[in-house]
Amino acid sequence: MENSAAIPQDMNVPPIEGVAGGGTAYGWNDGGFALPKGSIDPAEVPTSDLVHVWCIPSTANVGHSEMPRLLEPANLLAARNERESVQIALRPKVSWLSSGIAGIVQVQSNDLFSAAGDRLVLGQSVTLRRVVPILGVPDALVPMELPQSQISLHPGETTAIWVSIDVPSEQPPGQYEGEIIITASKGEKEFPCQGWDREERHQLYTELKRCLDIVEPVDIKPLDEVVQRLKSAGTSLRGILSSLSFAEFLTDDGIGDVMEEDAISNLSVRVKINLTIWDFTLPATPSLPAVFGISDTVIEDRFGVQHGTQEWYHALDQHFKWLLQYKISPYFCRWGNSMRVLTYTCPWPADHPKSDEYFSDPRLAAYAVPYAPPVSGNVIADDYLRKEIEILKTKSHWKKAYFYLWDEPLNSEQYGSLCNLAREIHAYADDARVLTTYYCGPNDLPLAPNAFEAFLKVPKYIRPHTQIYCTSEWVLGNREDLAKDIVAELEPEKGEEWWTYVCMGPSDPHPNWHLGMRGTQHRAVMWRVWKEGGTGFLYWGANCYEKATVPSAEIRFRRGLPPGDGVLYYPGEVFSSSHEPVASVRLERILSGLQDIEYLKLYSSRFGREEGLALLERTGIYLGPERYTLEHTPIDAMRGEIFNSCRA
């Protein structure tokens, strides 16, 4: 499967909307299939004559204009405790409905089986999500109903399904096979309100009542909030009307059809999924600590939970547990004056049972300890800090702990305040790790003749008050050789580490996680970390969108930031009645990059780090911040070579 596969020669290029008749007319033809006269009945026509279906790698950004390719089986490789993903793209060749959409397809999913009878269970190990554009860029991954769901296709537009397979740690190795069945249809067979059970009626009632709750109090709200609430209610109503319950009204005559089994067998397109699971298990605890911030104030505002209440604890707990699946170590945060930041991984104090539950979780590679109590009360800050450290440093997980006190100090006053805070912490535990993010030295106290040399002197300036020196990748530009200069200033024998981070910068073409960047560019962030030799990574925010006061409000990226910066997942309520967060394709690619590090670490443990670096160069996957693969094939080549070299 290749990202740049050629378009079949016999395929017509679709018309551009608004040019030469556009691409939205009923019966528009996007392929070689001759249009029959009169209406098209999908129950009598092979789906392959109505819809282009093809597989495409997870690094592809599948936009509406993505052109069809030949359908080939999806051949995947995964270790145990690894997630591997692929996309299935759909594009209508003709329209068989006349309601403004080209047609409806049913998507039927199944378990994957090995010849020995082992299985990967649908809904547990196998999941399907619809790729939804954000600002016109494919990004949100909205869960689909299993085992069967429906998708509306629009004329001249490509739609993508994101298929993920999570391999359990105990899964037997072997070859697994399955298929996803795509069938063109008109919608539901019967009027859906007839025969609705109580649960379905209650769900519809709840969603409609929520819309009413959003708009009823508008007479006492400011105008901008009224507008936001009306938009949110509109989003919710559109979600209700586009649900399966009302699918019949998308057709001309109000009569849809659920395909019979024999019709599915004869007319459907079957997408083959072949998965090789090999005898390598990714470690439960990620080798590279990747700590990601979650704004607690964003959660409080959007979900209407008051700080310190049971609802607040529940909301934070939900976000923490959900993010662990991405092999990242979350921390909650709120900013103070001059970029002082309060960070904490667990909202409960160290003597609470939840603390051990959080910090002992093997999926958590590192955790932030707050300098002050996350929930204010009658606790004195100094007493709180002393008690927290006294409890935590007796635990086996204390080696995971770090204190993140200040975000990018800029002048001698801020650096001084940071050092004073660290001095208090080290008075209670001399082995405590303080993490400091920075991209420059103090701007009012030159440490060297030029800016980069002053940046290099920061460790000497603040030692011994920081143990984890976390620098911006932006500082290096395209000079990754400068990483050696940074590491040369550190004292690893005294426990000092070098971590990195990205945020607004670096910008294109360097690796980062901004919306609209290439898929390999997203994944390359972790390739860069591994090649440069960093031992950890920090990202400032995963949910830092603009303030909103209702869960289903439209997502807006913060002004002044590149689109997508600080936002890696979305509230589920924006897309449906679900309360579970919705991942971005960028978050999935972060996970893939972290998994690539485990592959490279395995290879280097067998053949040495120099051979691992040579493998990156030999396969063309990553040579530098401006020289990395734009296609998916080198990724498969690297993973395949590691598989062939290490499986014995």
VENBELFEN-V869696 format. One record per backbone hydrogen bond with DSSP energy under -0.5 kcal/mol. CO is the residue of the C=O (numbers start at 0). NH is the residue of the N-H. Records with the same first field share a line. If there is no record, write none. Layout:
CO->NH + NH
This chain:
1->4
7->10
15->18 + 21
18->21
24->27
27->29
38->40
39->41
40->43 + 44
45->48 + 49
46->49 + 50
49->92 + 93
51->90
53->88
55->86
56->59
58->518
59->61
60->62
62->65
63->157
69->71
72->74
73->75 + 273
75->275
77->277
78->81
79->281
81->166
83->164
84->57
85->162
86->55 + 88
87->160
88->53
89->158
90->51
92->29
101->95 + 96
102->152
103->184
104->150
105->107 + 182
106->148
107->180
111->119
112->176
113->116
117->113
118->120
119->111
120->123 + 124 + 125
124->126 + 165
125->122
126->163
127->143
128->161
129->131 + 141
131->138 + 139
133->136
136->133
138->584
139->131 + 141
140->142
141->129
146->108
148->106
150->104
152->101 + 102
153->156
156->91
158->89
159->130
160->87 + 162
161->128 + 163
162->85
163->126
164->83 + 166
165->167
166->80
167->170
173->175 + 276
174->114
175->274
176->112
177->272
179->181 + 270
180->107 + 182
181->268
182->105
184->103
186->256
187->255
190->193
192->194 + 195
196->200
197->201
198->202
199->203
200->204
201->205
202->206
203->207
204->208
205->209
206->210
207->211
208->212
209->213
210->214
211->215
212->216
214->217
215->218
216->219
217->220
221->225
222->226
223->227
224->228
225->229
226->230
227->231
228->232
229->233
230->234
231->235
232->236
233->237
234->238
235->239
236->240
237->241
239->242
242->245
243->246
245->248
246->249
247->250
253->255
256->186 + 258
259->263
260->264
261->265
262->266
263->267
266->46
267->269
268->181 + 270
269->271
270->179
271->73 + 273
272->177 + 274
273->75
274->175 + 276
275->77 + 277
276->173
277->79 + 279
279->79 + 281
283->285
286->288
288->290 + 536
289->328
290->538
291->330
292->541
293->295 + 332
294->298
295->299
296->300
297->301
298->302
299->303 + 304
305->308
308->312
309->313
310->314
311->315
312->316
313->317
314->318
315->319
316->320
317->321
318->322
319->323
321->324
322->325 + 327
323->326
327->329
328->291
330->293
331->343
332->295 + 296
333->341
335->338
336->339
338->406
339->335
340->342
341->333
343->331
348->351
351->354 + 355
352->356
353->357
354->358
355->359
357->360
360->363
362->364
366->401
367->344 + 345
373->375
379->383
380->384
381->385
382->386
383->387
384->388
385->389
386->390
387->391
388->392
390->393
391->394
394->397
395->398
396->399
397->400
399->366
401->368
402->404 + 434
404->340
405->407 + 436
409->442
410->414
411->415
412->416
413->417
414->418
415->419
416->420
417->421
418->422
419->423
420->424
421->425
422->426
423->427
424->427 + 428
428->431
431->433
432->402
433->466 + 467
434->404
435->469
436->407 + 408
437->471
441->444
449->453
450->454
451->455
452->456
454->457
456->460
457->461
458->462
461->464
466->468 + 496
467->435 + 469
468->470 + 498
469->437
470->500
471->474
472->475 + 476
473->476
475->478
477->479
478->481
479->482
480->483
481->484 + 485
482->486
483->487
484->488
485->488
486->489
490->493 + 495
491->494
496->468 + 498
497->534 + 535
498->470
499->537
500->472
501->539
504->502
506->509
513->516
517->521
518->522
519->523
521->524
522->525 + 526
523->527
524->528
525->529
526->530
527->531
528->532 + 533
534->288
535->499
536->290
537->501
538->292
541->567 + 568
542->544
549->552
555->545
557->560
561->564
562->514
563->566
565->543
567->583
569->581
570->573
571->574 + 575
580->582
581->569
582->140
583->587
584->588
585->589
586->590
587->591
588->592
589->593
590->594
591->595
592->596
593->597
594->598
595->599
596->600
597->601
598->602
599->603
600->604
601->605
602->606
603->607
607->611
608->612
609->613
610->614
611->615
612->616
613->617
614->618
615->619 + 620 + 621
620->628
623->626
626->622 + 623
631->634 + 635
632->636
633->637
634->638
635->639
636->640
637->641
638->642
639->643
640->644
641->645
642->646
